[in-house]
């Protein structure tokens, strides 16, 4: 008895020390960190560990969600809601509403403890150099589980990628890797999660490059590819479910099908734009309701449940529903209604406050959109791709319109269907869909959300260097100051040539009154009785410490000045420093070159 007590006490002590080390962020030994930092082979080994963690996260979340489906909806299958023909009406109405209520109360609880907003992988790589919080990401993953588990019309992919990318960021910070390598590990986690979720390692790798890292380079291929393969392998070892689809018989695509495929791409692009606009409209409508924010998910769940009374395929992400449409087919009438209801349900789910993504939901929307387009071609009697072929092409094109990752979706469809005869059609429809969205809308779903928050992020390319390069970090803090009323005769004695090119004029309280060139003070044609104020320049044009490097460069150009004074704020105009245009341009060019080198993978090669 005493031995077991001592053993349990020792175990608790060890766990406590381990948690303390994690909280303190104590890194791994120096020689191990040096291997990872200096050799890309060891970075690839670390990325494989990140991929394995991603596979475990996907497996845990998937199993937990399917178990929740079986328990809440009294299912006797594998837990796939969307493939059922019918459900008990009371469960269909009550369970999403109940899940929304629990989610709202949970959100109310964490809002009191955590005031900041979680950072997603794209934002982390674009603005924060790959730094993510595991705690915040765990909360997001749990909220995604609550949403999807109760039947909200969203996918688990947002939770998968969030927690897996955060674990990649944590591993990178544990090994103190470079900023560029930390961004790669975040991409490894997110790409591995997508690969494990869909049993599609190539699609996972392209997801990392296109959406999370922002660009492809040969140097970054090894860690990302190995991470995705490790994630898929881990999911298989744990009993992951394969997502391979068996298509109905369909004819081969021919050259005469080119125009219908192009038209399908445009049609799916419009569906994607409508879906993204629908999400925004739903958010606006829910914000204007006289309901507390924690009750909105419950109302949204009730509305989604009402739509799902028509068909359970409205619920959850739609994994089984995609399989059902492609393998069994659907009539035109149900296809139209399902498309409308699914768009409404997904928009309501996000707009009311449920957590989740549109990745897999967009695939189901694409199957429905493509099938609808295929029926339209049949009704015209002009030939063209079959309904099944249009459904597959639409699945890729609509997902590209919403998510914005053409190569990811092309590879995903080919890996899911194992039908290479569709490759050219899938790619062509995806490209046309992407071009349609770019021309008519300009954003993918992720970048559209950033735009609504006031961010200018258009991809995951690292612009954090430029955001962090603010005037406060660049300015010269020791500034020669003189009173505006000082005479030139006195100034020539106190400010000899060679002390610096500029003199700042300030009042006794430190308020800025202008800047004077030292060469003008010593100019022989200026009478010695003149005051310094008579030579003052840039009386109104000043910088502030919080200005970005880009804003400072623009102000220098407009003022046509070689140097500007930095004031604490516009109200007090208290001088805190000075900055020259030459130095700003040099640091700006260095930051741009650093970003270029990281995009090309040169930073790790030297």
C-alpha positions as CSV (number, residue, x, y, z in Angstrom):
1,X,0.0,0.0,0.0
2,X,2.8,2.4,1.0
3,X,4.8,1.4,-2.1
4,X,1.9,2.3,-4.4
5,X,1.3,5.6,-2.5
6,X,5.0,6.5,-3.0
7,X,4.9,5.5,-6.6
8,X,1.8,7.6,-7.3
9,X,3.3,10.5,-5.4
10,X,6.5,10.2,-7.5
11,X,4.5,10.0,-10.7
12,X,2.6,13.2,-9.7
13,X,5.9,15.0,-8.9
14,X,7.3,14.0,-12.3
15,X,4.2,15.1,-14.1
16,X,4.3,18.4,-12.2
17,X,7.9,19.0,-13.1
18,X,7.2,18.2,-16.7
19,X,4.3,20.6,-16.8
20,X,6.4,23.2,-15.1
21,X,9.1,22.7,-17.7
22,X,6.6,23.1,-20.5
23,X,5.1,26.2,-18.9
24,X,8.6,27.7,-18.5
25,X,9.4,26.8,-22.1
26,X,12.7,25.2,-21.2
27,X,14.2,24.1,-24.5
28,X,15.8,20.8,-25.4
29,X,19.6,20.3,-25.0
30,X,21.8,22.7,-27.1
31,X,23.5,20.0,-29.2
32,X,20.1,18.6,-30.3
33,X,18.8,22.1,-31.2
34,X,22.0,22.8,-33.1
35,X,21.4,19.7,-35.2
36,X,17.9,20.8,-36.2
37,X,19.0,24.4,-36.9
38,X,22.0,23.5,-39.0
39,X,20.9,20.4,-40.9
40,X,17.7,20.1,-42.9
41,X,17.7,16.3,-42.5
42,X,17.1,16.8,-38.7
43,X,14.5,19.4,-39.4
44,X,12.8,16.8,-41.6
45,X,12.9,14.3,-38.8
46,X,11.3,16.9,-36.5
47,X,8.6,17.6,-39.1
48,X,7.8,13.9,-39.2
49,X,7.1,14.0,-35.5
50,X,4.9,17.0,-36.1
51,X,3.1,15.0,-38.8
52,X,2.6,12.0,-36.4
53,X,1.1,14.4,-33.8
54,X,-1.2,15.7,-36.5
55,X,-2.4,12.2,-37.3
56,X,-3.1,11.5,-33.7
57,X,-5.1,14.7,-33.3
58,X,-7.2,13.9,-36.4
59,X,-7.9,10.4,-35.2
60,X,-8.9,11.6,-31.7
61,X,-11.2,14.3,-32.9
62,X,-12.8,12.1,-35.5
63,X,-13.4,9.3,-33.1
64,X,-14.8,11.6,-30.4
65,X,-17.1,13.3,-32.9
66,X,-18.5,10.1,-34.3
67,X,-19.1,8.8,-30.8
68,X,-21.0,12.0,-30.0
69,X,-23.1,11.5,-33.1
70,X,-23.9,8.0,-32.1
71,X,-24.8,9.0,-28.6
72,X,-26.8,12.2,-29.3
73,X,-28.7,10.9,-32.3
74,X,-29.0,7.2,-31.2
75,X,-27.2,5.9,-34.3
76,X,-26.3,2.3,-34.9
77,X,-23.9,2.9,-37.8
78,X,-20.4,4.4,-37.7
79,X,-21.6,7.8,-36.6
80,X,-22.0,9.4,-40.0
81,X,-25.0,11.7,-39.8
82,X,-25.2,13.0,-43.3
83,X,-25.6,9.6,-45.0
84,X,-28.9,8.7,-43.2
85,X,-32.2,8.6,-44.9
86,X,-34.1,10.0,-41.8
87,X,-33.7,10.8,-38.2
88,X,-36.1,11.2,-35.3
89,X,-37.5,14.7,-35.8
90,X,-37.2,15.7,-32.1
91,X,-33.5,14.8,-32.1
92,X,-33.0,16.7,-35.4
93,X,-34.4,19.8,-33.8
94,X,-33.1,19.5,-30.2
95,X,-29.6,18.3,-30.6
96,X,-28.1,21.1,-32.7
97,X,-29.9,23.6,-30.4
98,X,-28.6,21.9,-27.3
99,X,-25.1,21.8,-28.7
100,X,-25.3,25.5,-29.6
101,X,-26.4,26.3,-26.0
102,X,-23.5,24.4,-24.5
103,X,-21.1,26.1,-27.0
104,X,-22.5,29.5,-26.1
105,X,-22.1,28.9,-22.3
106,X,-18.6,27.5,-22.9
107,X,-17.7,30.6,-24.9
108,X,-19.1,32.8,-22.1
109,X,-16.9,31.0,-19.6
110,X,-13.6,31.4,-21.6
111,X,-14.4,35.0,-22.6
112,X,-14.1,35.9,-18.9
113,X,-10.7,34.3,-18.6
114,X,-9.1,34.9,-22.0
115,X,-9.6,38.3,-23.6
116,X,-7.5,37.8,-26.7
117,X,-8.6,36.2,-29.9
118,X,-7.0,32.9,-31.0
119,X,-4.6,33.1,-34.0
120,X,-5.1,30.7,-36.8
121,X,-2.3,29.1,-38.9
122,X,-2.6,31.5,-41.8
123,X,-2.5,34.6,-39.6
124,X,0.3,33.1,-37.5
125,X,2.5,32.6,-40.5
126,X,1.7,35.9,-42.1
127,X,2.0,38.2,-39.1
128,X,3.5,36.4,-36.1
129,X,6.4,34.3,-37.6
130,X,4.6,31.0,-36.9
131,X,4.0,31.6,-33.2
132,X,0.7,30.0,-32.0
133,X,-0.7,29.2,-28.6
134,X,-1.4,25.5,-27.9
135,X,-3.9,26.5,-25.1
136,X,-5.9,28.7,-27.4
137,X,-5.8,26.2,-30.2
138,X,-7.0,23.4,-27.9
139,X,-10.0,25.6,-27.0
140,X,-10.7,26.2,-30.7
141,X,-10.5,22.4,-31.4
142,X,-12.9,21.7,-28.5
143,X,-15.3,24.3,-29.8
144,X,-15.1,22.7,-33.2
145,X,-15.8,19.3,-31.6
146,X,-18.9,20.7,-29.8
147,X,-20.2,22.3,-33.0
148,X,-19.7,19.3,-35.3
149,X,-20.6,16.8,-32.7
150,X,-24.0,18.4,-32.1
151,X,-24.7,18.5,-35.9
152,X,-23.8,22.0,-37.0
153,X,-23.4,22.2,-40.8
154,X,-19.6,22.6,-40.6
155,X,-16.5,20.4,-40.9
156,X,-13.9,19.4,-38.3
157,X,-11.0,20.5,-40.6
158,X,-10.7,23.9,-38.9
159,X,-10.1,22.1,-35.6
160,X,-7.7,19.6,-37.1
161,X,-5.5,22.2,-38.7
162,X,-5.6,24.6,-35.7
163,X,-4.4,22.1,-33.1
164,X,-1.9,20.4,-35.4
165,X,-0.4,23.7,-36.5
166,X,-0.1,24.8,-32.9
167,X,1.7,21.6,-32.0
168,X,4.1,22.2,-34.9
169,X,4.7,25.8,-33.6
170,X,5.3,24.4,-30.1
171,X,7.8,21.9,-31.3
172,X,9.6,24.5,-33.3
173,X,9.8,26.9,-30.3
174,X,11.0,24.0,-28.1
175,X,13.9,23.5,-30.5
176,X,14.3,27.3,-31.0
177,X,14.3,27.0,-34.8
178,X,14.6,30.0,-37.1
179,X,11.6,32.1,-37.9
180,X,11.4,30.6,-41.5
181,X,11.6,27.0,-40.2
182,X,9.0,27.7,-37.5
183,X,6.6,28.8,-40.3
184,X,7.4,25.5,-42.2
185,X,6.6,23.4,-39.1
186,X,3.2,25.2,-38.7
187,X,2.6,24.3,-42.4
188,X,3.7,20.7,-41.6
189,X,1.1,20.4,-38.8
190,X,-1.8,21.9,-40.9
191,X,-0.9,19.9,-44.0
192,X,-0.5,16.7,-42.1
193,X,-3.9,17.2,-40.5
194,X,-5.6,17.6,-43.9
195,X,-3.6,14.6,-45.3
196,X,-4.7,12.4,-42.4
197,X,-8.3,13.6,-42.5
198,X,-8.7,12.7,-46.2
199,X,-6.1,9.9,-46.6
200,X,-4.4,12.2,-49.1
201,X,-0.8,13.1,-48.4
202,X,-0.2,14.9,-51.7
203,X,-3.3,17.1,-51.1
204,X,-2.1,17.8,-47.6
205,X,1.3,18.9,-48.8
206,X,-0.2,21.3,-51.4
207,X,-2.6,22.6,-48.7
208,X,0.4,23.5,-46.6
209,X,2.2,25.2,-49.5
210,X,-0.8,27.1,-51.0
211,X,-2.7,28.2,-47.9
212,X,-0.5,28.0,-44.8
213,X,3.1,28.7,-46.0
214,X,2.0,30.8,-49.0
215,X,4.5,29.6,-51.5
216,X,6.3,26.5,-52.8
217,X,10.0,26.0,-52.8
218,X,12.1,22.9,-53.4
219,X,14.0,23.3,-50.1
220,X,10.7,23.1,-48.1
221,X,9.4,20.1,-50.0
222,X,11.1,17.4,-47.8
223,X,9.8,18.5,-44.4
224,X,6.3,19.1,-45.6
225,X,6.0,15.9,-47.6
226,X,7.4,13.8,-44.9
227,X,5.1,15.3,-42.3
228,X,2.0,14.6,-44.5
229,X,3.1,11.0,-45.1
230,X,3.8,10.5,-41.4
231,X,0.4,11.9,-40.5
232,X,-1.4,9.6,-42.9
233,X,0.6,6.6,-41.7
234,X,-0.1,7.4,-38.1
235,X,-3.9,7.7,-38.9
236,X,-3.8,4.3,-40.6
237,X,-2.0,2.7,-37.7
238,X,-4.7,4.0,-35.3
239,X,-7.5,2.8,-37.6
240,X,-8.2,5.9,-39.6
241,X,-11.2,5.6,-42.1
242,X,-10.4,5.7,-45.8
243,X,-12.2,8.3,-47.8
244,X,-11.8,6.6,-51.2
245,X,-14.9,7.1,-53.4
246,X,-16.3,4.6,-55.9
247,X,-17.9,6.5,-58.7
248,X,-20.8,5.5,-60.9
249,X,-19.8,4.6,-64.4
250,X,-19.1,7.6,-66.5
251,X,-17.7,8.3,-70.0
252,X,-14.2,9.7,-70.6
253,X,-13.8,13.5,-71.0
254,X,-13.0,14.5,-74.6
255,X,-12.0,17.8,-76.3
256,X,-15.6,18.7,-77.1
257,X,-16.2,18.8,-73.3
258,X,-13.9,21.8,-72.8
259,X,-16.6,24.5,-73.1
260,X,-19.0,22.8,-70.7
261,X,-16.1,22.3,-68.2
262,X,-15.2,26.0,-68.5
263,X,-18.8,26.9,-67.9
264,X,-19.0,24.6,-64.9
265,X,-16.0,26.3,-63.4
266,X,-17.6,29.7,-63.7
267,X,-20.9,28.4,-62.3
268,X,-19.2,26.9,-59.3
269,X,-17.2,30.1,-58.7
270,X,-20.5,32.0,-58.5
271,X,-21.8,29.4,-56.0
272,X,-18.7,29.9,-53.9
273,X,-19.1,33.7,-53.9
274,X,-22.8,33.3,-52.9
275,X,-21.8,31.1,-50.0
276,X,-19.2,33.5,-48.7
277,X,-21.6,36.4,-49.0
278,X,-24.3,34.3,-47.3
279,X,-22.0,33.7,-44.3
280,X,-21.4,37.5,-44.0
281,X,-25.1,38.3,-44.3
282,X,-25.9,35.7,-41.6
283,X,-23.3,37.2,-39.2
284,X,-24.8,40.7,-39.7
285,X,-28.4,39.4,-39.1
286,X,-27.4,37.5,-35.9
287,X,-25.5,40.5,-34.6
288,X,-28.6,42.7,-35.0
289,X,-30.8,40.3,-33.0
290,X,-31.6,41.4,-29.5
291,X,-30.1,38.2,-28.1
292,X,-27.0,37.8,-25.9
293,X,-24.1,36.4,-27.9
294,X,-24.1,33.2,-25.9
295,X,-27.7,32.4,-27.0
296,X,-27.1,32.9,-30.7
297,X,-25.6,29.4,-31.4
298,X,-28.6,27.8,-29.8
299,X,-30.9,29.8,-32.1
300,X,-28.7,28.9,-35.0
301,X,-28.7,25.2,-34.1
302,X,-32.5,25.3,-34.0
303,X,-32.6,26.8,-37.5
304,X,-30.1,24.2,-38.8
305,X,-32.2,21.5,-37.2
306,X,-35.3,22.8,-38.9
307,X,-33.6,22.7,-42.3
308,X,-32.3,19.2,-41.5
309,X,-35.9,17.9,-41.1
310,X,-35.9,17.7,-44.9
311,X,-32.8,15.5,-45.0
312,X,-30.1,14.6,-42.4
313,X,-27.4,15.3,-45.0
314,X,-27.8,19.0,-44.1
315,X,-26.2,18.1,-40.7
316,X,-22.5,18.0,-40.0
317,X,-19.8,18.3,-42.8
318,X,-21.4,15.9,-45.3
319,X,-18.8,13.1,-45.6
320,X,-21.4,10.3,-46.1
321,X,-23.6,12.6,-48.2
322,X,-20.8,13.1,-50.7
323,X,-20.4,9.4,-51.0
324,X,-24.1,8.8,-51.3
325,X,-24.5,11.3,-54.2
326,X,-21.5,10.1,-56.1
327,X,-22.0,6.4,-55.6
328,X,-25.8,6.2,-55.8
329,X,-26.9,9.4,-57.5
330,X,-29.8,11.8,-56.8
331,X,-32.7,13.2,-58.7
332,X,-32.8,16.9,-59.9
333,X,-35.5,18.1,-57.3
334,X,-33.7,16.8,-54.2
335,X,-30.3,18.2,-55.6
336,X,-31.8,21.7,-55.9
337,X,-33.3,21.7,-52.4
338,X,-30.2,20.1,-50.8
339,X,-27.9,22.8,-52.4
340,X,-30.1,25.6,-51.1
341,X,-30.5,24.2,-47.7
342,X,-26.8,23.3,-47.3
343,X,-25.8,26.8,-48.2
344,X,-28.3,28.2,-45.7
345,X,-27.3,25.8,-43.0
346,X,-23.5,26.4,-43.3
347,X,-24.1,30.2,-43.4
348,X,-26.3,30.0,-40.3
349,X,-23.9,27.8,-38.5
350,X,-21.0,30.2,-38.9
351,X,-23.1,33.3,-38.6
352,X,-24.6,32.3,-35.3
353,X,-21.2,31.5,-33.7
354,X,-20.6,27.8,-34.3
355,X,-16.9,26.8,-34.7
356,X,-15.8,24.9,-37.8
357,X,-14.7,25.2,-41.4
358,X,-16.1,25.0,-44.9
359,X,-13.4,22.7,-46.3
360,X,-15.5,19.5,-46.5
361,X,-18.8,21.3,-46.5
362,X,-17.5,23.0,-49.7
363,X,-16.9,19.6,-51.2
364,X,-20.5,18.6,-50.6
365,X,-21.7,21.9,-52.0
366,X,-19.6,21.2,-55.0
367,X,-21.0,17.8,-55.6
368,X,-24.5,19.3,-55.5
369,X,-23.6,22.2,-57.7
370,X,-21.9,20.0,-60.2
371,X,-24.8,17.6,-60.3
372,X,-27.2,20.5,-60.8
373,X,-25.1,21.7,-63.7
374,X,-25.0,18.2,-65.2
375,X,-28.7,17.9,-65.1
376,X,-28.9,21.2,-66.9
377,X,-26.6,19.9,-69.6
378,X,-28.8,16.9,-70.0
379,X,-31.9,18.9,-70.3
380,X,-30.3,20.9,-73.2
381,X,-29.7,17.7,-75.0
382,X,-26.3,18.9,-76.4
383,X,-24.2,16.2,-74.9
384,X,-21.2,16.9,-72.7
385,X,-19.9,15.4,-69.4
386,X,-22.2,13.1,-67.5
387,X,-23.9,14.1,-64.2
388,X,-21.4,12.1,-62.2
389,X,-18.5,13.7,-64.0
390,X,-19.9,17.1,-63.4
391,X,-20.4,16.3,-59.8
392,X,-16.7,15.4,-59.4
393,X,-15.5,18.4,-61.3
394,X,-17.9,20.6,-59.3
395,X,-16.6,19.2,-56.0
396,X,-13.2,20.5,-56.9
397,X,-14.3,23.8,-58.5
398,X,-16.6,24.9,-55.7
399,X,-14.1,24.0,-53.0
400,X,-11.4,26.0,-54.8
401,X,-13.8,29.0,-55.1
402,X,-14.3,29.0,-51.3
403,X,-11.0,27.8,-49.9
404,X,-8.7,29.1,-52.7
405,X,-6.3,26.1,-53.2
406,X,-6.5,24.8,-56.8
407,X,-3.7,22.3,-56.6
408,X,-4.8,21.0,-53.2
409,X,-8.3,20.3,-54.5
410,X,-7.1,18.8,-57.8
411,X,-4.9,16.3,-55.9
412,X,-7.5,15.7,-53.3
413,X,-10.1,14.7,-55.9
414,X,-7.7,12.5,-57.7
415,X,-6.6,10.8,-54.5
416,X,-10.1,10.3,-53.3
417,X,-11.5,8.9,-56.6
418,X,-8.3,7.2,-57.9
419,X,-9.5,8.2,-61.4
420,X,-6.8,9.9,-63.4
421,X,-9.0,10.3,-66.4
422,X,-10.6,13.3,-64.7
423,X,-7.3,15.1,-64.0
424,X,-7.4,17.6,-66.9
425,X,-11.1,18.4,-66.3
426,X,-10.7,18.8,-62.6
427,X,-7.7,21.2,-63.0
428,X,-9.4,23.2,-65.8
429,X,-12.7,23.7,-63.8
430,X,-10.7,24.6,-60.7
431,X,-8.7,27.3,-62.5
432,X,-11.8,28.8,-64.0
433,X,-13.5,28.9,-60.7
434,X,-10.5,30.5,-59.1
435,X,-10.3,33.2,-61.8
436,X,-14.0,33.9,-61.4
437,X,-13.7,34.5,-57.7
438,X,-10.6,36.6,-58.1
439,X,-12.2,38.8,-60.7
440,X,-15.7,39.2,-59.1
441,X,-14.9,38.9,-55.4
442,X,-11.2,39.0,-54.8
443,X,-10.9,36.8,-51.7
444,X,-11.0,33.2,-50.5
445,X,-13.0,32.5,-47.4
446,X,-10.0,32.8,-45.1
447,X,-8.7,36.1,-46.6
448,X,-12.3,37.4,-46.7
449,X,-12.6,36.9,-42.9
450,X,-9.3,38.8,-42.5
451,X,-10.6,41.6,-44.7
452,X,-13.7,41.9,-42.5
453,X,-11.5,42.3,-39.4
454,X,-9.6,45.1,-41.1
455,X,-6.5,43.1,-42.0
456,X,-4.8,43.4,-45.3
457,X,-3.6,39.8,-45.4
458,X,-4.1,38.2,-48.8
459,X,-2.0,35.0,-48.2
460,X,0.2,33.4,-45.6
461,X,3.4,35.0,-47.0
462,X,5.4,36.4,-44.1
463,X,4.7,40.2,-43.8
464,X,5.3,40.1,-40.1
465,X,8.8,41.5,-40.6
466,X,7.3,44.6,-42.2
467,X,4.6,44.9,-39.5
468,X,7.2,44.6,-36.8
469,X,9.5,47.2,-38.4
470,X,8.0,50.3,-36.8
471,X,9.4,53.7,-36.3
472,X,10.1,53.2,-32.6
473,X,12.6,50.4,-33.4
474,X,14.3,52.5,-36.1
475,X,14.5,56.0,-34.7
476,X,17.5,57.7,-33.3
477,X,16.6,58.5,-29.7
478,X,19.3,61.1,-28.8
479,X,18.3,64.3,-30.7
480,X,20.1,67.7,-30.6
481,X,17.5,70.2,-29.6
482,X,17.6,74.0,-29.4
483,X,15.1,76.7,-28.6
484,X,13.3,78.3,-31.6
485,X,14.2,81.9,-30.4
486,X,18.0,81.2,-30.3
487,X,20.0,83.5,-32.5
488,X,22.2,82.2,-35.3
489,X,25.3,83.7,-33.8
490,X,24.8,81.7,-30.6
491,X,23.7,78.6,-32.5
492,X,26.9,78.6,-34.6
493,X,28.9,78.4,-31.5
494,X,26.8,75.7,-29.8
495,X,26.3,73.6,-33.0
496,X,29.7,73.3,-34.8
497,X,29.9,71.7,-38.2
498,X,30.2,68.0,-38.0
499,X,27.9,67.4,-35.0
500,X,25.0,66.2,-37.3
501,X,23.0,67.3,-40.3
502,X,19.9,68.4,-38.4
503,X,18.9,70.4,-35.3
504,X,15.4,70.0,-33.8
505,X,13.6,73.1,-32.4
506,X,11.6,72.5,-29.2
507,X,9.8,74.6,-26.6
508,X,10.9,74.4,-22.9
509,X,8.2,71.7,-22.4
510,X,9.6,69.6,-25.3
511,X,6.9,70.5,-27.8
512,X,8.2,70.3,-31.4
513,X,8.5,73.5,-33.4
514,X,10.5,72.4,-36.6
515,X,13.7,71.1,-37.9
516,X,16.7,73.1,-39.1
517,X,19.6,72.0,-41.4
518,X,23.0,72.6,-39.8
519,X,24.3,73.8,-43.2
520,X,21.7,76.5,-43.1
521,X,22.7,77.7,-39.7
522,X,26.3,78.1,-40.9
523,X,25.4,79.6,-44.2
524,X,27.3,82.9,-44.6
525,X,24.4,84.8,-46.3
526,X,22.2,84.4,-43.2
527,X,22.5,87.4,-40.7
528,X,23.6,86.3,-37.2
529,X,20.7,88.1,-35.6
530,X,18.2,85.8,-37.2
531,X,16.4,83.2,-35.0
532,X,16.5,79.5,-35.6
533,X,12.7,79.6,-36.1
534,X,13.1,81.6,-39.3
535,X,14.9,78.6,-40.8
536,X,12.6,75.9,-39.5
537,X,11.3,73.2,-41.9
538,X,8.7,70.5,-41.6
539,X,6.8,72.3,-38.8
540,X,3.7,70.1,-39.2
541,X,5.0,66.8,-40.7
542,X,6.1,64.4,-38.0
543,X,6.3,60.6,-37.4
544,X,4.9,58.7,-34.4
545,X,6.5,55.6,-32.8
546,X,3.7,53.2,-33.9
547,X,4.0,54.0,-37.6
548,X,5.0,51.1,-39.8
549,X,8.1,51.3,-42.0
550,X,5.8,51.5,-45.1
551,X,3.9,54.4,-43.7
552,X,7.1,56.2,-42.8
553,X,8.4,55.8,-46.4
554,X,5.2,57.2,-47.8
555,X,5.4,60.2,-45.4
556,X,9.0,60.9,-46.4
557,X,8.0,60.9,-50.1
558,X,5.1,63.3,-49.6
559,X,7.1,65.6,-47.4
560,X,10.2,65.4,-49.7
561,X,12.3,65.4,-46.6
562,X,15.6,63.7,-45.8
563,X,14.8,63.4,-42.1
564,X,11.7,63.7,-39.9
565,X,11.2,64.1,-36.2
566,X,9.3,61.4,-34.1
567,X,6.9,62.8,-31.5
568,X,5.2,60.8,-28.8
569,X,1.7,61.8,-30.1
570,X,0.1,64.5,-32.1
571,X,-1.6,66.1,-29.1
572,X,1.6,66.9,-27.1
573,X,4.1,66.9,-30.0
574,X,6.8,65.9,-27.5
575,X,10.0,65.0,-29.3
576,X,11.2,61.4,-28.7
577,X,13.5,60.8,-31.6
578,X,14.5,61.4,-35.2
579,X,14.6,59.2,-38.3
580,X,16.3,59.6,-41.7
581,X,14.8,58.5,-45.0
582,X,18.1,56.8,-46.0
583,X,18.1,54.5,-43.0
584,X,14.4,53.7,-43.3
585,X,14.8,52.7,-47.0
586,X,17.8,50.5,-46.1
587,X,16.0,48.6,-43.4
588,X,12.9,48.3,-45.6
589,X,15.0,46.8,-48.4
590,X,16.7,44.4,-46.0
591,X,13.3,43.2,-44.7
592,X,12.0,42.7,-48.3
593,X,15.2,40.8,-49.2
594,X,14.9,38.6,-46.1
595,X,11.3,37.7,-47.1
596,X,12.4,37.0,-50.6
597,X,15.2,34.7,-49.4
598,X,12.8,32.8,-47.1
599,X,10.3,32.4,-49.9
600,X,13.0,30.9,-52.2
601,X,14.3,28.7,-49.4
602,X,17.7,30.4,-49.5
603,X,17.8,31.3,-45.8
604,X,18.4,27.6,-44.9
605,X,20.8,26.9,-47.7
606,X,23.5,29.4,-46.5
